[in-house]
Amino acid sequence: MSPKCEVPNLNEISLTVVAKQLIDTLASLNAEDDIALIYVVISSYFESLGATGVIYQDLLNLILNSEYLDPSARLFAMQLLLQENVKTLATGIFPVCFYDKILRTITRQGGSLNALNLKGVWVKDEQLQLLYDMIKSLKFLNVLNIPYIANDDVLKYIGRYCGELKMLDVSGETDITENGIHAVLFSGSNIRDSLTVVNIGAYGEENVCHTDVSLLIANLPNLINLGSYSFVGKAISHLVKSKQYPANFKSKLQYVHDTGTDKQTASCIVKVCPALETIYIDRPEEGVISYIEQFEKLTRVKLSKFPCHEFHQLMERIGHKLTSFMLTLGTGSLNFTHIAYVCTNLVMMECFKMDILTHEEEIRFEKLEHIEILHNDVRISTFKYLMTCSPKLKKIVVADEVKMTDVDMARMLHKNKFENLEGIWFPRAPLLTRETVELLMETCPKLKSLGQLGGWSVSPDDVMLLRAIIDSTNTDLVLSPLGMFPE
């Protein structure tokens, strides 16, 4: 049987109760109320109960993450709970008319923040000066997320006033040029030594020039990740060709994503990035994949638009080191039997729109926990092989039509033990009914997520009955999608 729901701990229960009471109070405020006085009364009440910075922080983030709440109530909560000892703040999504007050509140009360996520507050134009003032006040930030709103001036203020920053997210469509990057790097603060992650650029687009990104690689000695930037190899190649840095220059980058990689670029990546742990190559030229074997610390590989035979050749040499791979739009045949034979430490495997997925002998994936097969024409025999020969399987997602019947599933579930299976996601399984759902609940002791039942032969009445059983037995299992059937 699926596991039972755990009893909520006292901290969670208390937070929920206090948050509800606070929200009800804040939601009742109107323009005629003396809001400042009410804030003082509530703050005094919390202080009399011995509320700590952690409690304020947990309450604040719980309320701000409840986006169904009225934005005025969420803003009031921020103004009330953003106390001196609050270290982490994620604003959530707000309407534009609230941006001014949010920025002013953080400027006035957020001086002790170590982490700020402004995703959902898309500051532009007339509010930029308020953003600059806010950045000036946040001198202890380690993490700053401001996607889609950065420009050169924003970077100038970050470089000047956020000298302890370790992670910076300025990704998405932005107006960042060499001037802004130069302002960060040569601001005179300690930020060059502290930054380890810079998430920059829009995925798949070179909206920030690779020559500008090469400045980050060359001048941030502890940089390990450039996030969504998809032309890191191109930036590294420019760095090597420019000859402005020592011939033996080495980066600490652990993740590289490159697009349209040629052999010369691959060679530059090998030369500059000895610490690389994950590589993502989109549209590699012929022969480029073989360069991947030269990364001694590599454990994760992502490839897109590549020949499968080159991937198999690579796995012959480094398959034993890999813990995960993600393959997209591979041409030719991918043989899972060969993968199981050479990738003995594989934990996660994802395949998207591959030409052919096949298998021969049923060699076991001894450590495989996560399988995703999306939009591929996978045969039933291959599907069964992946499920039954992965004894540690925790999650399986198959977005193609699963042409198995209740009888097929019953045979497989009775012959094999799925003691670790926590999630099953079959969006298209038109031959499976309530019988299979009940059997999965009965035979998979850790199953917590099952979907998408909208693509199964399961009626709304069936789902209502199943959910009634789940609730009455205190079972920790979610049937998805939630919105397609009555609750």
C-alpha positions in Angstrom: 0.0 0.0 0.0 1.1 3.6 -0.7 2.7 5.2 2.4 0.6 7.0 5.0 0.6 10.8 5.5 2.9 11.9 8.2 1.6 13.9 11.1 2.5 17.6 10.4 5.0 18.8 12.9 4.1 21.5 15.4 6.1 24.1 13.6 4.2 23.7 10.3 0.8 23.7 12.1 1.7 26.8 14.1 2.9 28.7 11.1 -0.3 27.9 9.1 -2.5 28.9 12.0 -0.7 32.2 12.7 -0.4 33.0 9.0 -4.1 32.5 8.5 -4.9 34.8 11.4 -2.5 37.4 10.2 -3.9 37.3 6.6 -7.4 37.7 7.9 -6.4 40.7 9.9 -4.4 42.3 7.0 -7.1 41.6 4.5 -9.6 43.5 6.6 -7.5 46.7 6.5 -8.7 49.6 4.4 -7.5 53.1 3.6 -9.3 54.7 6.6 -7.5 52.5 9.1 -4.5 53.8 11.0 -2.2 51.1 9.4 0.9 52.3 11.2 -0.8 51.8 14.6 -2.1 48.4 13.6 1.5 47.4 12.6 2.8 48.5 16.0 0.1 46.5 17.8 0.7 43.3 15.8 4.5 43.7 16.1 4.3 44.2 19.9 2.1 41.0 20.0 4.7 39.0 18.2 7.5 40.3 20.3 5.6 39.5 23.5 5.4 35.9 22.3 9.2 35.8 21.7 9.0 35.6 17.9 12.5 35.2 16.3 13.9 36.2 13.0 13.4 32.7 11.7 9.7 32.8 12.6 9.2 36.2 10.9 11.0 34.8 7.8 9.0 31.6 7.6 5.7 33.5 8.0 6.7 36.1 5.4 7.7 33.6 2.8 4.7 31.4 3.4 2.4 34.4 2.8 4.3 35.8 -0.2 4.3 32.3 -1.9 0.5 32.2 -1.6 -0.2 34.0 -4.8 -3.9 33.4 -4.6 -4.0 36.0 -1.8 -4.9 39.6 -2.5 -1.6 41.5 -3.4 -2.5 44.2 -0.8 -2.5 41.7 2.0 0.8 40.2 0.8 2.3 43.7 0.6 1.1 44.5 4.2 2.7 41.2 5.3 6.0 42.3 3.8 5.9 45.7 5.5 5.0 44.1 8.8 7.3 41.0 8.8 10.4 42.2 7.0 12.3 42.6 10.2 16.0 43.1 10.9 16.7 39.4 11.4 15.0 38.2 8.2 17.7 36.9 5.9 15.8 35.5 2.9 13.0 37.1 0.8 11.2 35.9 -2.4 8.6 38.5 -3.4 6.5 36.4 -5.7 4.4 37.9 -8.5 2.8 41.3 -8.0 0.9 43.7 -10.2 2.9 46.7 -11.6 1.1 49.2 -9.4 2.7 47.6 -6.3 6.3 47.8 -7.6 7.1 51.2 -6.0 6.0 50.2 -2.6 7.8 46.8 -2.7 11.1 48.4 -3.7 10.7 51.1 -1.0 9.9 48.6 1.6 12.9 46.4 0.8 15.1 49.5 0.8 13.9 50.7 4.1 13.6 47.3 6.0 15.8 44.8 4.1 19.3 45.8 5.0 20.1 42.5 6.7 19.0 40.3 3.8 21.4 37.6 2.5 19.2 36.4 -0.3 16.6 38.3 -2.4 14.5 36.9 -5.3 12.6 39.6 -7.2 11.3 37.2 -9.8 7.7 38.4 -10.3 8.5 42.1 -9.9 9.5 43.1 -13.4 11.0 46.6 -12.7 11.4 48.8 -15.8 11.9 52.4 -16.8 10.5 54.8 -14.2 11.1 52.4 -11.3 14.8 51.8 -12.1 16.0 54.5 -9.8 14.1 52.8 -6.9 15.8 49.6 -7.9 19.2 51.3 -7.8 18.4 52.7 -4.3 17.4 49.3 -3.1 20.6 47.7 -4.3 22.6 50.3 -2.5 21.0 49.3 0.8 21.6 45.6 0.4 25.3 45.3 1.4 25.1 41.8 2.8 23.5 39.9 -0.1 25.0 36.5 -1.0 22.2 35.7 -3.5 20.3 38.1 -5.9 17.8 37.0 -8.5 16.6 39.8 -10.8 15.9 38.1 -14.1 14.6 40.1 -17.1 15.2 43.5 -15.5 19.0 44.0 -15.5 20.9 46.6 -17.6 24.4 48.1 -17.4 23.5 50.5 -14.7 22.0 47.8 -12.5 25.2 45.8 -12.9 27.2 49.0 -12.0 25.3 49.3 -8.7 25.6 45.6 -7.9 29.4 45.7 -8.5 29.8 48.7 -6.3 27.5 47.9 -3.3 27.1 44.0 -3.2 30.7 43.0 -2.6 29.7 39.7 -0.8 27.5 38.4 -3.7 28.0 34.7 -4.5 25.1 34.0 -6.9 23.7 36.5 -9.4 20.8 35.9 -11.7 20.4 38.5 -14.5 19.1 36.0 -17.0 16.4 36.5 -19.7 15.9 39.3 -22.2 18.1 42.1 -20.8 20.1 45.1 -21.9 23.6 43.9 -20.8 26.7 45.0 -22.7 30.4 44.9 -22.1 30.1 48.2 -20.2 27.9 46.6 -17.5 30.1 43.5 -17.2 33.2 45.7 -16.9 31.5 47.8 -14.2 30.8 44.6 -12.1 34.3 43.2 -12.6 36.3 46.4 -11.9 34.1 48.2 -9.3 36.7 48.0 -6.6 34.6 45.8 -4.3 35.3 42.1 -3.4 32.7 40.8 -5.8 35.2 39.4 -8.2 36.4 37.0 -5.6 33.0 36.1 -4.1 30.9 35.4 -7.3 30.7 31.7 -8.1 27.4 31.6 -10.2 26.3 34.1 -12.8 23.1 33.2 -14.6 23.1 35.4 -17.7 21.5 35.5 -21.1 18.4 33.9 -22.5 18.4 30.1 -23.2 19.4 29.4 -26.8 19.9 33.0 -27.7 23.1 35.0 -27.8 21.5 38.2 -26.4 24.6 38.8 -24.5 27.7 38.7 -26.7 30.1 35.8 -26.1 33.1 38.2 -26.1 31.5 40.0 -23.1 30.8 36.7 -21.3 34.5 35.7 -21.8 35.3 38.7 -19.5 33.4 37.0 -16.7 35.2 33.7 -17.3 38.6 35.4 -17.3 38.1 37.7 -14.4 36.0 35.7 -11.9 38.5 33.2 -10.4 35.9 31.2 -8.5 33.2 31.1 -11.2 31.7 27.6 -11.5 28.5 28.1 -13.5 27.1 30.5 -16.1 23.5 29.2 -15.8 21.3 29.5 -18.9 24.0 31.0 -21.2 24.1 28.7 -24.2 27.4 29.8 -25.8 30.0 29.2 -23.1 32.3 27.2 -25.4 32.2 30.1 -27.9 33.2 32.5 -25.1 36.0 30.2 -24.0 37.3 29.9 -27.6 37.4 33.6 -27.9 39.3 33.9 -24.7 41.9 31.4 -25.9 42.2 33.0 -29.3 42.5 36.6 -27.9 45.8 35.6 -26.2 45.2 38.3 -23.6 45.6 35.8 -20.8 48.3 33.3 -19.9 48.6 30.2 -22.1 48.0 28.0 -19.1 44.9 29.8 -17.9 42.4 27.5 -16.2 38.8 28.1 -15.1 36.9 26.5 -12.2 33.8 26.1 -14.4 31.9 22.9 -13.5 29.1 23.4 -16.0 29.4 24.4 -19.7 26.5 24.7 -22.2 27.6 25.3 -25.8 25.8 25.5 -29.2 27.1 24.5 -32.6 30.3 23.3 -31.1 33.2 22.6 -33.5 36.4 20.6 -32.8 38.4 23.8 -32.2 35.9 25.0 -29.6 35.8 21.6 -28.0 39.5 21.6 -27.7 39.5 25.0 -26.0 36.9 23.8 -23.5 39.1 20.8 -22.6 42.1 23.0 -22.2 40.5 25.7 -20.0 37.9 23.6 -17.9 39.7 20.7 -16.1 37.1 20.8 -13.3 34.1 20.3 -15.6 31.4 18.0 -14.1 28.5 18.6 -16.5 28.5 19.4 -20.2 25.6 20.3 -22.5 26.3 20.4 -26.2 23.6 21.4 -28.7 24.2 20.6 -32.4 27.8 19.4 -32.1 29.8 19.0 -35.4 30.8 15.5 -36.4 33.6 14.1 -34.1 33.1 16.7 -31.4 31.4 14.2 -28.9 34.6 12.2 -28.7 36.3 15.2 -26.9 34.0 14.7 -23.9 36.0 11.7 -22.7 38.9 14.0 -21.9 37.1 15.6 -18.9 38.3 13.5 -15.9 35.6 14.7 -13.4 32.6 14.6 -15.8 29.6 12.8 -14.4 26.7 14.3 -16.4 26.2 14.7 -20.1 23.5 16.5 -22.1 23.3 16.3 -25.9 20.9 17.7 -28.5 20.7 17.0 -32.2 23.6 14.5 -32.3 24.3 11.1 -33.9 23.5 8.2 -31.5 26.4 6.1 -32.8 28.9 8.7 -31.5 27.2 8.7 -28.2 27.5 4.9 -27.9 31.2 5.2 -28.8 31.7 7.7 -26.0 29.8 5.5 -23.5 32.2 2.7 -24.3 35.0 4.9 -22.8 33.4 6.9 -20.1 30.0 5.3 -19.4 31.1 3.9 -16.0 31.7 7.5 -14.8 28.3 8.9 -15.7 25.4 9.3 -13.1 23.0 11.0 -15.6 22.5 11.9 -19.2 19.8 13.8 -21.1 19.5 13.2 -24.8 17.4 15.2 -27.2 16.7 14.8 -31.0 19.3 12.1 -31.4 19.5 10.6 -34.9 19.9 6.8 -35.4 19.3 4.1 -32.8 19.8 4.3 -29.0 20.3 0.8 -27.6 19.3 0.6 -23.9 21.0 -2.8 -23.5 24.3 -1.3 -24.4 23.7 1.6 -22.1 23.0 -0.7 -19.2 26.1 -2.7 -19.9 28.5 0.2 -19.9 26.8 2.8 -17.7 26.9 0.9 -14.5 26.5 3.9 -12.2 23.7 5.6 -14.1 21.0 7.2 -11.8 19.0 9.4 -14.1 18.2 9.0 -17.9 16.1 11.3 -20.0 15.3 10.9 -23.7 13.3 13.4 -25.8 12.3 12.9 -29.5 14.9 10.3 -30.3 14.8 8.5 -33.6 14.8 4.9 -32.4 14.8 3.5 -28.9 15.5 -0.2 -28.6 17.0 -3.0 -26.5 18.3 -6.6 -26.9 19.2 -8.5 -23.8 17.6 -7.6 -20.5 20.7 -6.3 -18.7 19.8 -4.6 -15.4 20.3 -0.9 -14.6 21.4 -1.6 -11.1 21.4 2.0 -9.9 18.9 3.7 -12.2 16.3 5.7 -10.2 14.8 8.2 -12.7 13.6 7.6 -16.3 11.9 10.1 -18.6 10.9 9.0 -22.1 9.2 12.0 -23.8 7.8 12.0 -27.3 9.5 8.9 -28.7 8.1 5.9 -30.4 9.0 3.5 -27.7 7.9 -0.2 -28.0 6.0 -1.9 -25.2 8.8 -4.5 -24.9 11.3 -1.7 -24.3 9.1 0.0 -21.9 8.6 -3.2 -19.9 12.4 -3.8 -20.0 13.2 -0.3 -18.5 10.6 -0.8 -15.7 11.4 -4.4 -14.7 15.2 -4.2 -15.1 15.6 -1.1 -12.9 15.3 -2.4 -9.3 15.9 1.0 -7.7 13.5 2.9 -9.9 11.8 5.8 -8.1 10.2 7.8 -10.9 9.2 7.0 -14.5 7.7 9.4 -17.0 6.5 8.2 -20.4 4.8 10.9 -22.5 4.1 8.5 -25.4 1.1 6.3 -25.6 1.5 3.4 -23.2 -0.3 0.5 -25.0 -0.6 -1.8 -21.9 -3.8 -3.2 -20.6 -4.8 -3.8 -17.0 -3.8 -7.5 -17.5 -0.4 -6.5 -18.8 0.2 -4.3 -15.8 -1.1 -6.9 -13.4 1.4 -9.5 -14.7 4.3 -7.1 -14.5 3.4 -5.9 -11.0 2.9 -9.5 -9.7 6.2 -10.7 -11.2 8.3 -7.8 -10.1 8.7 -5.8 -6.9 8.7 -2.0 -7.2 9.7 -1.3 -3.6 11.2 2.1 -4.4 8.7 3.5 -6.9 7.5 6.9 -5.8 6.1 8.5 -9.0 4.5 7.3 -12.2 3.5 9.7 -15.0 1.7 8.2 -18.0 -0.2 11.1 -19.8 -1.5 8.7 -22.5 -2.6 5.2 -21.2 -6.1 4.7 -22.7 -6.2 1.0 -21.9 -5.6 1.4 -18.2 -8.5 1.7 -15.8 -9.2 2.1 -12.1 -8.0 -1.5 -11.6 -4.4 -0.6 -12.4 -4.6 2.4 -10.1 -5.8 0.3 -7.2 -3.2 -2.4 -8.0 -0.4 0.2 -8.0 -1.6 1.6 -4.7 -1.6 -1.9 -3.3 1.8 -3.2 -4.6 4.0 -0.1 -4.5 4.7 0.8 -0.9 6.3 4.2 -1.6 4.1 5.4 -4.4 3.1 9.1 -3.8 2.3 10.5 -7.2 0.2 9.0 -10.1 -0.8 10.7 -13.3 -2.0 11.8 -15.7 -5.3 10.1 -15.2 -7.0 12.4 -17.7 -5.4 10.2 -20.4 -6.5 6.9 -18.8 -9.8 5.1 -19.0 -10.8 6.5 -15.6 -14.0 8.3 -15.1 -14.7 11.2 -12.7 -16.7 8.8 -10.5 -13.7 6.5 -10.4 -11.4 9.3 -9.3 -13.9 10.5 -6.6 -14.0 6.9 -5.2 -10.2 6.6 -5.3 -9.7 9.9 -3.6 -12.3 9.0 -1.0 -10.3 5.8 -0.3 -7.0 7.8 -0.1 -8.5 10.3 2.3 -10.2 7.7 4.5 -7.0 5.6 4.8 -4.7 8.6 5.4 -2.7 7.6 2.3 0.0 9.9 1.0 -0.8 9.7 -2.7 -1.7 12.4 -5.2 -3.8 11.6 -8.3 -3.2 14.1 -11.1 -4.3 16.2 -12.7 -6.2 17.8 -9.9 -8.2 20.2 -12.0 -9.7 17.7 -14.4 -11.9 15.9 -11.9 -14.1 17.0 -9.0 -12.3 17.3 -5.7 
